[in-house]
Amino acid sequence: MHKDAAGTTSFFESFRALDERSDNCEIVICPSFINLETAVRATRGTRIQVGAQNLCWATEGAFTGEVSGPMIRALGCSHVIVGHSERRKYFGETNESVLEKTVAAIDAGLTPIVCVGEHEKKNAGKALMEQIRYAIAALSHEQFARIVIAYEPVWAIGTGETATPEIAAAAHCLIRGQAESSFGKEAANKVRILYGGSVKPDNAKSLMAEPSIDGLLVGGASLDPVSFGAIVNLSTYRASRTSSVSYAKARVIERG
């Protein structure tokens, strides 16, 4: 929940010039709802895509304060974040509601970035498997082919503590293994799994050096266009499968 329309415009004015140096990763920027239109306008004619930070599971109706997938899509957005840890922590989102929102996003023609992650290091595998079982494995094969998964260890978000590349890689392998059990090896190999959790320019390269990590979900570091640009322009990105998503908790990036 950062930046107004003017701040969003200023961010993109700076970031667009930095982004012109990189064409080896997919970039999605997810601002707050009130800045989506500004972001779409600012990225017109570029390869930068825009997404929302949340959506309602319903298409329309008496849901005061909510925003639906079709509304987001109509603005020109391509993605939406679903089940972010802060939505789970502060707004009571459950695995069941995450599943409903994921399906709603797909039905609206959006690509859902579905977030999973443990709150504590202890029993991390068990927590991840439960989230995947109820929030992802219940999708159809066709629906699963439309999503991106983001692994965010909650204990590493906003704390300055980052999962080591080895810890992150192990979690990604677990997630991909569970995906293979539910949807088959080919589908599991194709799904992109991003890492999010105190990602910064100084640790992004080592994280992206892990073959199991396909991209990054960037929070606070995306508030500054120079900082986010440094992450986007990493030479370690694998062009065939990598996404760099700024999530904005703050935002700049609008997530911004």
Salt bridges, closest charged atoms under 4 A:
ASP19 OD1 - ARG47 NH2 2.87
GLU26 OE2 - HIS79 NE2 3.74
GLU26 OE1 - ARG192 NH2 2.60
GLU86 OE1 - HIS84 ND1 3.95
GLU86 OE2 - LYS249 NZ 2.71
GLU93 OE2 - ARG87 NE 3.24
GLU93 OE2 - LYS101 NZ 2.54
GLU152 OE1 - HIS84 NE2 3.26
GLU161 OE2 - LYS121 NZ 2.70
GLU186 OE2 - LYS190 NZ 3.22
ASP214 OD2 - ARG176 NH2 2.76
ASP214 OD2 - ARG241 NH2 2.90
